[in-house]
Amino acid sequence: MPELILPIVIALLVAFLLVLVIRTLLFVPKGAPREHPEPVFVNSEEAADTLAEMIRCRTVSSRNKSEECEEEFEKFEKLLFELFPRVCEACEFEKPSDRSLLFRWRGKSDKLPTVLMSHYDVVSVEEDKWEKPAFDGIIENGVLWGRGTLDTKGTLNAILTAAERLIGDGFVPERDIYFAFGGDEEINGHGAEDIVKLFTERGIEVGLVLDEGGAVVENVFPGVKSPCALIGISEKGMLNIEYSVSGGGGHASSPATKTPVNRLATACTDMQKNPFRFRLTKPAREMLLTVGRHSTFLYRMIFANLWCFSPVLNLLTRLTGGELNALMRTTTAFTVMEGSKGMNVIPPYARMVSNHRIIPGETMESTLNTIRKTVKDKKVDIRIVDGMEPSAVSETEGEAWERVKRAVGDTWPSAIVSPYLMLACSDSRHWSKVSNKVYRFSAMALSKEERGTIHGNNERVPLETVSKAAEFYVRLMKNS
């Protein structure tokens, strides 16, 4: 009998490997080849000029209202009526609140309208670190420089440029299209939320919502050489946690065993050594099953057999970090540390702050509970500063998804169109409360360097990218 065990084990192992290989060989790109899309022409110079005018409005939002200039926001609002006269004549306009602008373009039906979103406020700049002035809207060598070119006046400009052109052509959409623009997204303000409340009060059932989010990117997925057009179907939540320790200060010449800074340092390393648990959500799974088909054989074997290789993927993402890791778990980033102002003084009070991006399936409460279990030092006081829950996950079947997917594929034919989980937060989270057809795509092909300028120095956009974004919205509106 024992002599039969080895052959049985070998046979089972061969069968197991055969299953893995067969599943990998079958895990290939699917779907029919794309048809040649109808060409769309957008005047790139005109589109760039209108965006440059928007950039010249210093619409910086801040929680400290003394740092904002209300005149610049008013200037921006008036500018839209000058730059897009057809839109403003054809569409009904209202302001649900002081930081929200809403246009309604009536279609042949008012049922299941489309909502196209953007925000017109921007983050502040460090002027002396920019190569070009941040609010001059300079166009040079085929590139437009300025705060907001990517985040997200560029999107707002593309939406209205597309609508201006279609209205001029006499086009009437099949359904109403709303242009919903918030003016305080960068400070998690109420502008977009006020628009959602208005829709709720009026009983308007929305057929599709599209906001900023994914982009057409390269070299972000292991083993994939083709560009990927990533459409967010959900976004992570956010939580800021403060850790503080009081007592034990004194002269640095005779330190105690555990000072406030020592305790915080231990808490920090405890959190870094114990990352949040691996979780394969619907957005991540669908991305792996879509983009993974275009990867190398080894990665395809992993993604085709997640039932077997999830522990490998867990370890791989945990060791490498970065975007792929952030797709799989709640992340921790320590951002603030404060102690003594004197180099020879042990502080009697020290604090630090961690920023967490919460994966769908977890909550602010569960995240806080995990942190308290991980940081075992009871002298460390842990409290929530602020935060928001992850958004609901939108569907990837049905007309709304297909409309967005088709417009993306027709505009960037060489790109792999895929769902994904948006890692940052946006105004679209408010719409997830009333619709399961909320998608996040910024309608731009962006390099890693260009993505790095968002909220950073030297934010800029190629003119070709400006017109391409408008092309995308022309296609989406014509299919609405």
C-alpha positions in Angstrom: 0.0 0.0 0.0 2.7 2.6 0.8 4.3 2.0 -2.6 1.1 3.4 -4.2 1.2 6.7 -2.3 4.1 8.2 -4.3 2.5 7.6 -7.8 -0.8 9.0 -6.5 1.0 12.1 -5.2 2.8 12.5 -8.5 -0.3 12.1 -10.5 -2.2 14.6 -8.4 0.7 17.1 -8.8 0.8 16.6 -12.6 -3.0 17.1 -12.7 -2.7 20.3 -10.6 0.1 21.7 -12.8 -1.9 20.8 -15.9 -4.9 22.7 -14.6 -2.8 25.8 -13.9 -1.2 25.7 -17.4 -4.5 25.1 -19.2 -6.2 27.9 -17.4 -3.2 30.2 -18.2 -3.3 29.3 -21.9 -7.0 30.1 -22.0 -6.5 33.3 -20.1 -6.0 35.5 -23.2 -7.6 38.8 -24.4 -11.2 38.4 -25.3 -13.7 40.4 -27.4 -14.0 41.2 -31.1 -11.5 43.6 -32.7 -12.7 47.2 -32.5 -14.3 48.8 -35.5 -12.7 52.0 -36.9 -14.4 54.8 -34.9 -15.9 57.8 -36.6 -13.3 60.6 -36.7 -13.9 63.6 -34.4 -12.3 67.0 -35.1 -11.6 69.4 -32.3 -9.7 72.7 -32.9 -6.8 72.1 -30.5 -5.8 75.8 -30.6 -9.2 77.0 -29.6 -9.5 74.4 -26.9 -6.1 75.3 -25.5 -7.0 79.0 -25.5 -10.2 78.6 -23.5 -8.4 76.4 -21.0 -5.6 79.0 -20.7 -8.2 81.6 -19.9 -9.6 79.4 -17.1 -6.1 78.9 -15.7 -5.7 82.7 -15.3 -8.5 82.6 -12.7 -6.8 82.0 -9.3 -9.5 79.8 -7.9 -7.5 78.4 -5.0 -9.7 76.8 -2.3 -8.6 76.7 1.3 -10.2 75.8 4.6 -8.8 79.1 5.8 -11.2 81.4 4.0 -8.8 84.4 4.3 -6.6 82.6 1.8 -9.3 82.4 -0.8 -10.2 85.2 -3.2 -14.0 85.2 -3.9 -13.5 87.6 -6.8 -11.5 85.0 -8.7 -14.3 82.5 -8.3 -16.8 85.1 -9.6 -14.5 85.9 -12.4 -14.3 82.2 -13.4 -18.1 81.9 -13.4 -18.5 84.9 -15.7 -15.7 83.7 -17.9 -17.7 80.5 -18.8 -20.5 82.6 -20.3 -17.9 84.5 -22.4 -16.0 81.4 -23.6 -18.9 79.1 -24.2 -21.8 81.3 -25.5 -23.7 78.5 -27.2 -23.7 76.4 -24.1 -24.9 79.2 -21.9 -27.6 80.1 -24.3 -28.9 76.6 -24.9 -28.6 75.3 -21.3 -30.5 76.2 -18.2 -28.2 77.5 -15.5 -28.5 77.6 -11.7 -26.3 77.7 -8.6 -27.4 75.2 -6.0 -24.9 76.9 -3.6 -22.1 79.4 -3.6 -19.6 76.8 -4.8 -21.6 74.8 -7.3 -22.5 75.5 -11.0 -25.2 73.4 -12.8 -26.1 73.5 -16.5 -28.9 71.4 -17.9 -28.8 70.7 -21.7 -32.3 69.4 -22.5 -32.5 66.3 -24.7 -35.3 64.5 -26.3 -36.1 62.8 -23.0 -35.6 63.8 -19.4 -35.5 60.2 -18.2 -32.2 58.8 -16.9 -30.0 61.9 -17.7 -26.3 61.9 -17.9 -24.2 64.0 -15.4 -20.8 65.1 -16.4 -18.7 66.4 -13.5 -15.6 68.4 -12.8 -14.3 70.9 -10.3 -12.9 74.3 -10.9 -11.1 75.0 -7.6 -7.4 74.2 -7.4 -4.8 73.7 -4.7 -2.2 76.3 -3.8 1.2 76.6 -5.4 4.8 77.4 -4.3 5.4 80.1 -6.9 9.2 80.1 -6.6 9.4 76.4 -7.5 7.6 76.7 -10.8 9.5 77.1 -14.1 6.6 79.1 -15.5 4.1 81.3 -13.6 1.3 79.0 -12.3 -1.6 81.2 -13.2 -0.5 82.9 -16.4 -1.8 80.2 -18.7 1.4 80.2 -20.8 1.4 78.1 -24.0 4.9 77.3 -25.2 6.3 74.5 -27.5 2.9 72.8 -27.7 2.4 72.7 -23.9 0.0 74.7 -21.7 1.4 75.4 -18.2 -0.7 76.2 -15.1 -2.4 75.0 -12.0 -5.5 73.1 -12.9 -4.6 72.1 -16.4 -4.9 68.5 -15.2 -6.8 68.8 -11.9 -9.4 69.5 -13.2 -10.1 72.6 -15.3 -8.8 70.6 -18.2 -11.7 68.2 -17.8 -14.2 71.0 -17.4 -12.9 72.7 -20.5 -13.2 69.5 -22.5 -16.8 69.0 -21.4 -17.9 72.5 -22.4 -15.7 72.5 -25.6 -17.5 69.3 -26.7 -20.9 70.7 -25.9 -20.2 74.1 -27.6 -19.2 72.3 -30.8 -22.2 69.9 -30.8 -24.7 72.7 -30.0 -23.2 74.6 -32.9 -23.8 71.6 -35.2 -27.4 71.5 -34.1 -27.1 68.3 -32.2 -29.7 67.4 -29.6 -28.9 64.6 -27.2 -31.3 61.7 -26.7 -31.5 62.4 -23.0 -30.8 65.4 -20.8 -27.2 66.1 -20.0 -26.2 68.0 -16.9 -22.8 69.7 -16.4 -22.2 69.7 -12.6 -19.2 71.7 -11.5 -18.0 72.0 -7.9 -15.8 74.8 -6.5 -14.5 73.3 -3.3 -13.5 69.7 -4.1 -9.9 70.2 -3.0 -11.1 70.9 0.6 -13.8 68.2 0.6 -16.4 71.0 0.5 -20.2 70.9 0.0 -20.5 72.1 -3.6 -21.0 68.7 -5.3 -23.1 67.4 -2.3 -25.4 70.4 -2.7 -26.0 69.4 -6.4 -26.8 65.8 -5.3 -29.3 67.1 -2.7 -31.0 69.1 -5.5 -31.4 66.0 -7.6 -32.7 64.0 -4.7 -35.3 66.7 -3.8 -36.4 66.8 -7.4 -36.6 63.0 -7.7 -34.3 62.8 -10.7 -33.1 59.3 -11.4 -29.6 59.5 -13.0 -28.6 57.2 -15.8 -24.8 57.9 -15.7 -22.4 60.0 -13.8 -18.8 60.6 -14.9 -16.2 62.4 -12.9 -12.4 62.7 -12.7 -10.4 59.6 -11.9 -8.5 57.1 -14.1 -6.5 58.0 -17.2 -4.8 56.3 -20.1 -1.5 55.2 -18.6 1.5 53.0 -19.4 3.8 50.8 -17.4 1.5 50.5 -14.3 0.7 46.9 -14.6 3.3 44.1 -14.4 4.1 42.5 -17.7 1.7 44.7 -19.8 3.2 46.8 -22.5 0.0 48.3 -24.0 -1.5 51.5 -22.6 -4.3 50.9 -20.1 -7.4 53.1 -19.9 -8.5 52.7 -16.3 -12.1 53.7 -15.4 -12.8 53.9 -11.7 -15.9 52.1 -10.6 -15.3 52.9 -6.9 -13.0 54.9 -4.8 -11.3 54.3 -1.5 -12.3 56.0 1.7 -9.9 58.2 3.7 -9.1 58.5 7.4 -6.7 60.8 9.2 -5.6 59.5 12.6 -3.7 61.4 15.3 -1.4 59.7 17.8 -0.2 61.7 20.8 1.8 61.1 23.9 2.0 63.5 26.9 4.5 63.5 29.8 8.1 62.6 30.2 9.7 65.7 28.9 13.0 67.2 30.2 16.6 67.8 29.4 18.1 65.7 26.6 21.2 65.0 28.7 19.3 62.5 30.9 16.6 60.8 28.8 14.1 58.4 30.2 13.8 54.9 28.7 10.6 55.8 26.9 10.1 59.4 25.9 7.0 60.6 23.9 9.0 60.5 20.7 10.2 57.0 21.5 6.7 55.8 22.0 5.4 57.3 18.8 8.4 55.9 16.9 7.4 52.4 18.1 3.8 53.0 17.2 4.9 54.0 13.7 7.1 51.0 13.2 4.3 48.7 14.5 2.0 50.0 11.9 4.5 49.7 9.1 5.4 46.1 10.1 1.7 45.1 10.2 0.0 46.3 7.1 -3.8 45.9 6.7 -5.0 42.6 5.4 -5.1 41.7 1.7 -8.6 42.1 0.2 -9.5 41.3 -3.4 -12.4 43.6 -4.2 -14.6 43.6 -7.3 -12.8 46.6 -8.9 -9.4 45.0 -8.3 -10.5 41.5 -9.4 -12.1 42.8 -12.6 -9.0 44.8 -13.4 -6.7 41.8 -12.9 -9.1 39.7 -15.1 -9.1 42.3 -17.8 -5.6 43.7 -18.0 -3.9 40.5 -16.7 -4.9 38.7 -20.0 -2.3 41.0 -21.7 0.5 40.2 -19.4 3.5 37.8 -19.6 2.9 34.1 -19.1 4.1 34.0 -15.5 1.8 36.9 -14.4 -1.1 35.4 -16.5 -0.7 32.2 -14.5 -1.1 34.1 -11.3 -4.1 36.2 -12.4 -5.8 33.2 -14.2 -5.5 31.2 -11.0 -6.3 33.6 -8.2 -8.0 30.8 -6.3 -4.6 29.4 -5.9 -2.2 32.3 -6.1 -3.9 35.0 -3.9 -1.3 34.4 -1.1 1.5 35.0 -3.7 -0.2 38.2 -4.9 -0.6 39.3 -1.3 3.1 38.8 -0.6 4.2 40.4 -3.9 2.1 43.5 -3.3 3.2 43.8 0.3 6.9 43.7 -0.6 6.7 46.0 -3.6 4.2 48.6 -2.3 3.0 51.2 -4.8 -0.2 51.4 -6.8 -0.8 47.6 -7.1 -0.5 47.2 -3.3 -2.9 50.1 -2.8 -5.4 48.3 -4.9 -5.4 45.3 -2.6 -5.5 46.7 0.9 -6.1 49.7 3.2 -2.8 51.7 3.2 -1.0 53.6 5.9 1.1 56.7 5.3 2.6 58.8 8.1 2.5 62.4 7.1 3.0 64.6 10.2 5.4 64.4 13.2 5.8 67.0 15.8 7.8 67.2 19.0 10.2 69.6 20.6 11.3 72.8 19.0 14.6 72.6 20.8 17.3 70.2 19.8 18.3 69.5 23.4 14.8 69.3 24.8 12.8 66.1 25.2 9.2 67.2 24.4 6.6 66.8 27.1 4.1 66.3 24.3 4.5 64.8 20.8 2.1 63.9 18.0 2.0 62.3 14.6 -0.6 61.8 12.0 -1.2 58.9 9.6 -3.3 59.0 6.5 -5.2 55.9 5.5 -6.9 55.1 2.3 -9.7 52.6 3.1 -10.5 49.8 0.7 -14.1 48.9 -0.1 -15.4 46.3 2.4 -13.8 48.1 5.3 -14.9 51.2 7.2 -13.5 54.0 9.2 -14.5 52.2 12.4 -12.9 48.9 11.4 -9.8 50.8 10.3 -9.6 52.5 13.7 -10.1 49.2 15.5 -7.2 47.6 13.6 -4.9 50.5 14.5 -5.8 50.3 18.2 -5.1 46.5 18.1 -1.7 47.1 16.3 -0.5 49.9 18.6 -0.3 48.2 21.9 1.2 51.0 24.0 -1.7 52.4 26.0 0.2 55.6 26.7 -0.4 56.5 23.0 -3.7 58.3 22.6 -5.3 57.5 19.2 -8.2 59.6 17.8 -9.9 60.3 14.5 -9.2 63.7 13.0 -11.5 63.3 10.0 -12.4 60.9 7.2 -14.9 59.5 4.8 -16.1 56.0 4.0 -15.3 54.2 0.7 -17.8 54.7 -2.0 -20.2 52.0 -3.3 -19.0 49.9 -6.2 -20.7 50.7 -9.5 -21.8 48.1 -12.0 -19.8 47.1 -15.0 -22.7 45.6 -17.0 -25.4 47.5 -18.8 -25.8 50.5 -21.0 -24.2 53.1 -18.9 -20.9 51.2 -18.5 -20.9 50.3 -22.2 -21.3 53.9 -23.3 -18.3 55.0 -21.3 -16.3 52.0 -22.3 -17.0 52.6 -26.0 -16.2 56.3 -25.9 -12.9 55.5 -24.2 -12.1 52.7 -26.7 -12.9 54.8 -29.7 -10.8 57.7 -28.5 -7.8 55.6 -27.5 -8.0 52.5 -29.8 -4.7 51.0 -28.7 -5.6 51.1 -25.0 -6.9 48.2 -22.9 -10.1 49.5 -21.3 -10.6 48.2 -17.8 -12.4 48.9 -14.5 -10.2 49.8 -11.5 -10.3 51.1 -8.0 -9.6 54.8 -7.7 -7.1 55.4 -4.9 -7.8 59.1 -4.3 -11.0 60.8 -3.2 -13.3 62.9 -5.5 -16.6 64.6 -5.5 -18.1 61.6 -7.2 -18.5 59.8 -3.9 -21.6 62.0 -3.2 -23.3 60.6 -6.3 -22.6 57.0 -5.2 -25.3 57.5 -2.6 -28.0 57.8 -5.3 -26.6 55.8 -8.3 -24.7 52.6 -9.0 -23.5 54.0 -12.4 -20.9 56.4 -11.2 -17.6 56.2 -13.1 -14.3 58.0 -12.8 -12.2 58.8 -15.8 -10.2 62.0 -16.5 -10.2 61.5 -20.3 -6.4 62.1 -20.7 -3.4 60.0 -21.6 -0.9 60.9 -18.9 2.8 59.9 -18.4 4.1 59.2 -14.9 5.9 62.5 -15.0 2.7 64.4 -15.9 0.7 62.6 -13.2 3.4 63.7 -10.7 2.7 67.3 -11.4 -0.9 67.0 -10.1 -0.9 68.9 -6.7 2.9 69.4 -7.4 5.1 71.9 -9.2 5.0 72.7 -12.9 1.6 71.2 -13.6 1.1 71.3 -17.4 -0.6 69.5 -20.3 0.3 69.0 -24.0 -2.2 70.7 -26.4 -2.9 67.4 -28.1 -4.1 66.0 -24.7 -6.5 69.0 -24.4 -8.1 68.4 -27.7 -8.2 64.6 -27.2 -10.2 65.0 -24.0 -12.7 67.1 -25.9 -12.9 64.4 -28.6 -13.8 61.9 -25.9 -16.7 64.0 -24.6 -18.0 64.6 -28.1 -18.3 60.8 -28.5 -19.8 60.3 -25.1 -22.4 63.0 -25.6 -23.4 61.8 -29.0 -24.0 58.4 -27.5 -26.1 59.8 -24.7 
